[in-house]
């Protein structure tokens, strides 16, 4: 578990993330880490919240954020951002903090790389 400076405990975040304190113009939680994506191999299968996964929707998997949470994911190499809704659990590979749908990965331009350093900000 990670103890944030705000006194909150957040399970499932990658080791040694960079956490931003809440502030008037910042989201309550922001974490830097590695994002990956999933697409065709999971398209049409049920997600952890019971929805059918659609690789063309702007959704993502996170280990601990509540289903329905909305997060802004920013590719730190090109500064492109996308807003996604959490509807699944994962990623299950050490060091990764979020798994994006293929549509979200396309908006961030990470399809050819497969993984990328991102900032994940929980929106209110």
N, C-alpha and C positions, 0 to 999 in steps of 0.2 A: 504494500500500500504506500501511497505517496501522501505525505502531509504537506498540504499547501499552506502558504503563509497566511491564508485567510482562516485557517483552522479547519478546513474541510478535508475529508479523506476521500480520495478518488482511486478506486481500484481499477486495474486493467490498463493504465497508461504505461507507455514504454519506459524503460529504465532511463534515468537522468534526463527527463524532458525539461524544456524551458517553460516555466509557468509565469504568466503575466498576472499581476495583481488587478483586482477590479478597480475601475475608476470611472469618472463621469463619461468618458468617450470610449471606454473599452468594454468588451464583453466580460462576464463574470469569470470565465476560465478560458485561457488560451494556452495551447501546448504545441511545441514543435516536435516533429518526428517523421517517420517514414510512412507513406501511404502506398497502397497497392490497389489493384482493381480486379473485379471478376465480371464475367460476361456470359458468353454462349454456353459454357459448361454448366452453369447454374440457372440459365433462363428457363422459366416455367416451373421451377421447383419452389417449394414452400420456404419462406424465410422463418426466422425464429419467432417472429410475432404472428405468424400464421398467414401472412400475405403471400401471394405468388410473386416471385422475383421477376421483375421486368428490367432487363439490362438497359432499356431505353429511357427509364425514369431516373430522376435525380435522387438516388437513395444511397445509403451506405450502411456498413456493419461497424459496430463499435462494441468493445467488451463490456462496458458498464453504463454508458449513458442510457437513460430511459427511452423506450420506444416512442417515436413521435418527436423526439428532440430535433431541433433544427440547428445545424452547424454550418459555419462558413469555413471552407477549406481553401487555402491559398498555396499554390505552387511557389515555393521560395526561389526557384531558379528563373521563372519568367513573370511572376507576380500575377498570374491569372487566378481568378477566384470563382468558386461555385458554391451555391447554397444547397445542401442536401438534407434529407430527413432520415433519421436513424430508424431502420426497420429490421435489422438483422444483428446477429452476434458474430464477432470476429474482430480482427484477423487472428488466426491461430498460429502465426509464424512469429517467433520471438523478434522483438525490435520494431514491429510495425504497430501503428496506433489506430489506423482506420483502413477499411477496405471499401473502395468506391464502386458504384455501378459503372458499367462501360460508358454510359452517356456522360457521367460526371468526369470520368477520366479523360474523355475526349475534350471536354471543355477546358480541362487543365493542361491538355497537350502532353499526356504521359503514356499514351498507348504504346509508342515504340520503346520507351524506357522500361515500362512495367512497374517500376517503383520510383518514388521521388520524395525529396524532403519537403514537408508541408507545415503550415501552421493551421491548427484546428481551433476555431473559436466557437464556443457555445453561445448561441444567440438567445436573447430573452424573449 
